[in-house]
Amino acid sequence: YQLAKLEHLHHELFSLYPLELVSKSLIKPALAELRGQADKLTSLSGNYHFYWHFLQQRIGGLFLRNTLQNNGRKIALMGCGDSQAEIELMLFGLPLITHGYRLVFLGCNVPLDAIPLTMSRANAEALLVTLSAQDETESAEIIASIGTLAESINSPVFACGEISSNSTNNLTSHGITLLEDGSESQVVAIESKLGKDSV
């Protein structure tokens, strides 16, 4: 709970190492471990919530500041399947921001039927959905809903995350582009759909 030391540590990490490496090797595993401890023993949940809120402010500030500096195309970014994965969602979006895109951050709780109007008002040219693991029934329902959503908007839709082989087939059948792990390959796939010259 020593905020000054925690801030100093994260400042050093982000200064010395690539964001994707810090996110994959440190922040995401730390969040997962603390969350697991909190789920098993309520008395330890304070650790998780303290670190979660620290990261929300730290990463959120970085996310907003860099988005405001960009002039590239807008992409709406949302998560499905885990209402507590907003930090992971921001970490996922930061590499896209470094490539010039402007992200409209919708979080992990936005209703899918609100997306078309939201994208229209935000002038977003594409939708990017990150999926978290759910049970098979819930996953099938979410995949079906995303497929319906993709067909209702006249914009490219990208998906990534924890996607089963069955879900992969369902998503691609609706014209959704699946992104591989790794920010570089994801940027290449997005640029191939939206075009690189205007970013």
C-alpha positions as CSV (number, residue, x, y, z in Angstrom):
1,Y,0.0,0.0,0.0
2,Q,3.0,2.3,-0.4
3,L,1.8,4.4,-3.3
4,A,5.0,6.4,-3.9
5,K,7.1,3.2,-4.2
6,L,4.5,1.6,-6.5
7,E,4.4,4.7,-8.8
8,H,8.2,4.8,-8.9
9,L,8.4,1.1,-9.8
10,H,5.9,1.5,-12.6
11,H,7.6,4.6,-13.9
12,E,10.9,2.8,-14.1
13,L,9.4,-0.3,-15.8
14,F,7.6,1.8,-18.5
15,S,10.7,3.8,-19.1
16,L,13.0,0.9,-19.5
17,Y,11.0,-1.8,-21.2
18,P,8.4,-2.0,-24.0
19,L,4.8,-1.6,-22.9
20,E,3.7,-5.0,-24.4
21,L,6.5,-6.8,-22.5
22,V,5.6,-5.1,-19.2
23,S,1.9,-5.8,-19.7
24,K,2.4,-9.5,-20.6
25,S,5.2,-10.4,-18.2
26,L,4.3,-8.4,-15.1
27,I,1.0,-6.5,-15.0
28,K,-1.4,-9.1,-16.3
29,P,0.1,-12.0,-14.3
30,A,0.1,-9.8,-11.1
31,L,-3.6,-8.9,-11.6
32,A,-4.5,-12.5,-12.2
33,E,-2.7,-13.7,-9.1
34,L,-4.2,-11.0,-6.9
35,R,-7.6,-11.6,-8.3
36,G,-7.2,-15.3,-7.6
37,Q,-6.2,-14.6,-4.0
38,A,-9.2,-12.3,-3.6
39,D,-11.6,-14.9,-4.9
40,K,-10.3,-17.5,-2.5
41,L,-10.0,-15.4,0.6
42,T,-12.0,-12.2,1.1
43,S,-9.5,-10.8,3.6
44,L,-6.9,-10.5,0.7
45,S,-9.2,-8.7,-1.6
46,G,-7.9,-5.3,-0.5
47,N,-4.6,-6.0,-2.3
48,Y,-6.4,-6.7,-5.5
49,H,-8.7,-3.6,-5.4
50,F,-5.8,-1.3,-4.3
51,Y,-3.6,-2.4,-7.2
52,W,-6.6,-2.4,-9.7
53,H,-7.5,1.1,-8.9
54,F,-3.9,2.3,-9.0
55,L,-3.5,0.8,-12.5
56,Q,-6.8,2.2,-13.6
57,Q,-5.6,5.7,-12.9
58,R,-2.0,5.1,-14.1
59,I,-2.9,3.3,-17.3
60,G,-6.0,5.3,-17.9
61,G,-4.1,8.6,-17.8
62,L,-1.5,7.3,-20.2
63,F,-4.3,6.0,-22.5
64,L,-6.2,9.3,-22.5
65,R,-3.1,11.5,-22.9
66,N,-1.9,9.6,-25.9
67,T,-5.3,9.3,-27.5
68,L,-5.8,13.1,-27.4
69,Q,-2.5,13.6,-29.3
70,N,-3.4,11.4,-32.2
71,N,-5.1,12.4,-35.5
72,G,-5.6,8.9,-37.0
73,R,-8.8,7.0,-37.6
74,K,-11.1,6.1,-34.7
75,I,-11.7,2.6,-33.5
76,A,-14.3,1.7,-30.9
77,L,-12.8,-0.6,-28.3
78,M,-14.9,-2.9,-26.0
79,G,-14.6,-6.0,-24.0
80,C,-17.0,-9.0,-23.5
81,G,-17.1,-11.8,-21.0
82,D,-15.3,-10.2,-18.0
83,S,-16.7,-7.0,-16.5
84,Q,-13.5,-6.5,-14.4
85,A,-11.1,-6.6,-17.4
86,E,-11.0,-2.9,-18.2
87,I,-7.3,-2.5,-17.3
88,E,-6.4,-5.4,-19.6
89,L,-8.6,-3.7,-22.3
90,M,-6.7,-0.5,-21.9
91,L,-3.3,-2.3,-22.0
92,F,-4.5,-4.0,-25.2
93,G,-5.4,-0.7,-26.8
94,L,-2.2,1.2,-26.0
95,P,-0.1,-0.2,-28.8
96,L,-2.8,0.8,-31.3
97,I,-2.6,4.4,-29.9
98,T,1.2,4.4,-30.4
99,H,0.5,3.7,-34.1
100,G,-1.7,6.8,-34.4
101,Y,-5.2,5.4,-34.0
102,R,-7.7,7.2,-31.8
103,L,-9.6,4.7,-29.6
104,V,-13.1,5.2,-28.3
105,F,-12.9,3.3,-25.0
106,L,-16.3,1.7,-24.2
107,G,-15.2,-0.6,-21.4
108,C,-16.5,-4.0,-20.7
109,N,-20.1,-3.4,-19.7
110,V,-21.6,-1.6,-22.6
111,P,-24.8,-3.3,-24.0
112,L,-24.2,-4.6,-27.5
113,D,-27.4,-3.0,-28.8
114,A,-26.0,0.4,-27.9
115,I,-22.9,-0.1,-30.1
116,P,-24.3,1.0,-33.6
117,L,-25.6,4.4,-32.4
118,T,-22.4,4.9,-30.3
119,M,-20.2,4.2,-33.2
120,S,-22.2,6.6,-35.4
121,R,-22.1,9.4,-32.9
122,A,-18.4,8.9,-32.3
123,N,-17.5,8.6,-36.0
124,A,-15.7,5.3,-35.3
125,E,-14.7,3.5,-38.5
126,A,-14.3,0.1,-36.9
127,L,-15.1,-2.0,-33.8
128,L,-12.6,-4.0,-31.9
129,V,-13.9,-6.6,-29.4
130,T,-11.7,-8.5,-26.9
131,L,-13.2,-11.7,-25.5
132,S,-12.5,-13.3,-22.2
133,A,-13.2,-16.9,-21.2
134,Q,-16.7,-17.9,-20.2
135,D,-18.5,-21.2,-19.8
136,E,-19.6,-22.8,-23.1
137,T,-23.2,-21.7,-23.0
138,E,-22.5,-18.1,-22.1
139,S,-19.7,-18.0,-24.8
140,A,-22.0,-19.2,-27.5
141,E,-24.6,-16.6,-26.6
142,I,-22.0,-13.8,-26.7
143,I,-20.5,-15.0,-30.0
144,A,-24.0,-15.1,-31.5
145,S,-24.7,-11.6,-30.3
146,I,-21.4,-10.2,-31.6
147,G,-22.1,-11.9,-35.0
148,T,-25.5,-10.2,-35.2
149,L,-23.9,-6.9,-34.2
150,A,-21.3,-7.2,-36.9
151,E,-24.0,-7.6,-39.5
152,S,-25.9,-4.6,-38.3
153,I,-23.1,-2.1,-38.7
154,N,-21.4,-1.0,-41.9
155,S,-17.9,-1.1,-40.4
156,P,-15.1,-3.6,-40.0
157,V,-15.3,-5.6,-36.8
158,F,-12.2,-7.2,-35.3
159,A,-12.1,-9.7,-32.4
160,C,-9.3,-11.2,-30.3
161,G,-8.8,-12.9,-27.0
162,E,-9.8,-16.3,-25.6
163,I,-11.7,-17.7,-28.6
164,S,-12.5,-21.5,-29.1
165,S,-12.3,-23.2,-32.5
166,N,-16.1,-23.3,-32.7
167,S,-16.4,-19.6,-31.9
168,T,-13.7,-18.8,-34.5
169,N,-15.8,-20.4,-37.2
170,N,-18.9,-18.6,-36.0
171,L,-17.2,-15.2,-35.9
172,T,-15.6,-15.4,-39.3
173,S,-18.9,-16.5,-40.8
174,H,-20.2,-13.1,-39.9
175,G,-17.3,-11.3,-41.6
176,I,-15.4,-10.6,-38.4
177,T,-11.6,-10.4,-38.7
178,L,-9.8,-12.4,-36.0
179,L,-6.6,-10.9,-34.6
180,E,-3.6,-13.0,-33.6
181,D,-1.6,-12.4,-30.4
182,G,1.0,-9.6,-30.6
183,S,0.5,-6.0,-31.3
184,E,2.5,-5.8,-34.5
185,S,0.5,-8.5,-36.3
186,Q,-2.7,-6.9,-35.0
187,V,-1.8,-3.5,-36.3
188,V,-0.9,-5.0,-39.7
189,A,-4.4,-6.8,-39.8
190,I,-6.2,-3.6,-38.9
191,E,-4.2,-1.5,-41.4
192,S,-5.1,-4.0,-44.1
193,K,-8.8,-3.3,-43.5
194,L,-8.7,0.4,-42.8
195,G,-5.7,1.5,-44.8
196,K,-2.4,2.7,-43.4
197,D,-1.9,6.0,-45.2
198,S,-4.4,8.0,-43.1
199,V,-3.2,6.8,-39.7
